[in-house]
Amino acid sequence: MSLTFYPITKELYDYAVCHRTYASDPLMQKLRSETMALGEISEMAIPPEEESFLSILVAACNAKTAIEVGTFTGIGSIAIARAFPQYGKLVGCEINPQWIALAYKCWKEAGLEHKIEAKLGPALKTIQELEEEVRFDFAFIDADKENYENYYELLLPKMRQNGLLDNMFWRGRVLCSEKSDKDALVLNRLNDKLSNDTRIESVLLPIADGVVIARKKS
Ligand SMILES: C[S@@+](CC[C@H](N)C(=O)[O-])C[C@H]1O[C@@H](n2cnc3c(N)ncnc32)[C@H](O)[C@@H]1O
């Protein structure tokens, strides 16, 4: 097995972030500065390269319906919704009304409010209450880690094709699964499960905080 990889530096990371399409998109820049102004909690937002990655993935698989579990201030939802064709629909699950209010403002500014339906409340309940026949082309799981496996199991039967799970490195803590670190244990167990799950084909990519792409097998 090849062990070839190139360790990333801050300079190389910044270089990568600058070298992408829409790197200086004014709407995203504005939303990012409003998110940063929230202080430490802004760390929850997906990084710029992941935002572009999401858009490209959604467009590449021609997704028209999607669900985001954990919407926060809306960066991921905008990245997904603007990659849709004319009639796409995203369900955005979020527990905190303050974040949804901020996201909604930006959806309107982006002219995407008709493509995104915010579902306020615990995402587990939202997903359980979806109509039986609802199906998604794409899912982005990015909320409370303790429920990641539940989100995965509930959404898999509803998926037509691809899904993405964020924070699967949990800032490196998946490597040292201390009993006290429940989220690291959950994610470590889920990484093991996903790589052996015959229902999907998956890869854990070393970008952002570790991103799993899972393709549902037909
Ligand atoms: C990492 S952030 C999501 C970042 C977002 N996807 C983005 O594009 O920037 C996680 C979000 O999940 C929300 N959240 C946490 N637990 C939740 C739950 N049980 N149900 C719904 N949302 C939840 C948090 O309020 C937070 O906004």
The ligand as a Tripos MOL2 file, in Angstrom:
@<TRIPOS>MOLECULE
LIG
   27    29     1     0     0
SMALL
NO_CHARGES

@<TRIPOS>ATOM
      1 C1        -21.3590   21.8500   12.4210 C.3       1 LIG1
      2 S1        -22.7920   22.8350   12.4530 S.3       1 LIG1
      3 C2        -23.4060   22.7360   10.8190 C.3       1 LIG1
      4 C3        -22.6220   23.5550    9.8330 C.3       1 LIG1
      5 C4        -23.3460   23.7610    8.5380 C.3       1 LIG1
      6 N1        -23.6530   22.5040    7.8800 N.3       1 LIG1
      7 C5        -22.6050   24.6540    7.5950 C.2       1 LIG1
      8 O1        -22.7410   24.4550    6.3820 O.co2     1 LIG1
      9 O2        -21.8830   25.5720    8.0210 O.co2     1 LIG1
     10 C6        -23.9200   21.8330   13.3450 C.3       1 LIG1
     11 C7        -25.3110   22.4090   13.4660 C.3       1 LIG1
     12 O3        -26.1700   21.3530   13.9160 O.3       1 LIG1
     13 C8        -27.1290   21.9080   14.7870 C.3       1 LIG1
     14 N2        -27.6540   20.8210   15.6260 N.ar      1 LIG1
     15 C9        -27.0650   20.2340   16.6970 C.ar      1 LIG1
     16 N3        -27.8380   19.2630   17.1990 N.ar      1 LIG1
     17 C10       -28.9380   19.2150   16.4150 C.ar      1 LIG1
     18 C11       -30.1090   18.4070   16.4130 C.ar      1 LIG1
     19 N4        -30.3020   17.4370   17.3100 N.pl3     1 LIG1
     20 N5        -31.0350   18.6410   15.4630 N.ar      1 LIG1
     21 C12       -30.8580   19.6120   14.5210 C.ar      1 LIG1
     22 N6        -29.7740   20.4040   14.4800 N.ar      1 LIG1
     23 C13       -28.8190   20.2100   15.4050 C.ar      1 LIG1
     24 C14       -26.3600   22.9690   15.5610 C.3       1 LIG1
     25 O4        -27.2500   23.9290   16.1360 O.3       1 LIG1
     26 C15       -25.4480   23.5330   14.4850 C.3       1 LIG1
     27 O5        -26.0240   24.6570   13.8820 O.3       1 LIG1
@<TRIPOS>BOND
     1     1     2 1
     2     2     3 1
     3     2    10 1
     4     3     4 1
     5     4     5 1
     6     5     6 1
     7     5     7 1
     8     7     8 2
     9     7     9 1
    10    10    11 1
    11    11    12 1
    12    11    26 1
    13    12    13 1
    14    13    14 1
    15    13    24 1
    16    14    15 ar
    17    14    23 ar
    18    15    16 ar
    19    16    17 ar
    20    17    18 ar
    21    17    23 ar
    22    18    19 1
    23    18    20 ar
    24    20    21 ar
    25    21    22 ar
    26    22    23 ar
    27    24    25 1
    28    24    26 1
    29    26    27 1
@<TRIPOS>SUBSTRUCTURE
     1 LIG1         1 GROUP 0 **** ****
